[in-house]
């Protein structure tokens, strides 16, 4: 789970930081306020959560091992096929709202804290980070 989400979240976070710093008139994304960075982290986390939800549904089904009828799933492609045929396309986005909310809040807290700590350390060492 973490690798999939972070594989989307971190590159998006860095891209958003650059875009927000340009729109804010700041020359360097590393000087972005922790509040703005936290918002970028929240948005990137929410997008990452949404994009990776179908993979999380498939992973969860594989971990459970059996479908509602007690029939064993036989690998990723079998799981995807059976979810699609038996439950429909939208089933891949089961749990989307709580997942996006949770990961978005986590992104806000993590990246806001990270940028705050980075700026505090830079001030203590008198070096830009």
N, C-alpha and C positions, 0 to 999 in steps of 0.2 A: 504494500500500500504506500508506504512512505516514499519509495523510489519513484513510483509513478507520479504521485502528486508533486514531489519536489522537482522532478524532471520538467514539469510544466511551470510550476510556481516560481522558481528562482530566476530563470531567464525572463519570464514575464515581469517579475518584480524589478529587475535591473532595467528593462526597457521602459517600464512605466516611470521609474525614478528619473531616467534621462529626459523623457517627454515632459514630466511635471516640472523639472528644473528649468527646462527651456521655456515652458509656458509661464513660469513664475518669474522669469527674468534672471534666474541664477545661472552662473556660468559653469558651476561644478556640481554634479549630482551628489557628491559626498557632503556638500554643505546644506542639503535639503533638511528642513526641520524634521525632528522625529515624528511629529504629528502627520506631516505630509507623507513621510516614509511609511508610517503605520497604515495610512489609507491605501497606499500602493500595495502594501503587503496584504491587506484585507481583500482588496479587489483581485489581486493575483491568486490568492488562496481560494477565493470563491470560484474563479474561473477554472482553476486546476481541479477543484473538487467536482465541478460540473462535468468537465471533460473526461475525468477518470471514473465517474460513477458507473458507466456500463461495465468497465473492467472489474470494478469492485463487486458488482452484482454477480458476475460470472465467477469470480474468485470465491465469494461467499457460498454460492451453490456448490462449487467443487469441494469446499471444505465440509459442507453438510453431507455431501456424498450421495444423497438420494433426493429424488423429486417428491412432490406431494403424494404420488401413488406408490412410493417405495421403490421406484426403479432407479438403479445406480446410474450416475452420470459417467460417461466414458470419455474423459478428456475435454479440452477447451472447445473444440469445434462441435462436438456432440452437445455440450451444454448450451452454447450459443444457438445452435439449430433448434433445440427443444424449447428453449425459452421463447424464441421468436415464433415458432409454429404453434406452441400450446398456450402461450400467454400474451403474445403480441409484442410489437416493437417498443411500446412505451414501458414495458416491464423492466427494460434495461435501465430506466431512470428511477427505479424504486428507491425511496429514501433520499431523493435529490435535495429537498429543502433542508432537512436536518444536517445532511452532510455538508452542503454549501455554507450553511450558517455556522456550523462548528469550525470548519476549516478557515472560513473568513475571519471569525473572531480570533482563532489561533494565529493567523497571519498578521492581524493587527497588533496583537500583544507581542508576538515574537519579533517582528521587524521594527516595531516602535521601540522595544527594549534594546534590540541590537544597535539601532542607530543612536539611541541615547547613550548607551555604554561606550560606543565608538567615539562619540563626540566628547564624553567626559574623559576618556583615556587620552584623546588627542590634546585636550586642554591641560591635562596633568603633565604630559610629556612635551608640551609645546611643539607638537608636530602634527601636520595634517594627516588624516588617514583616508 
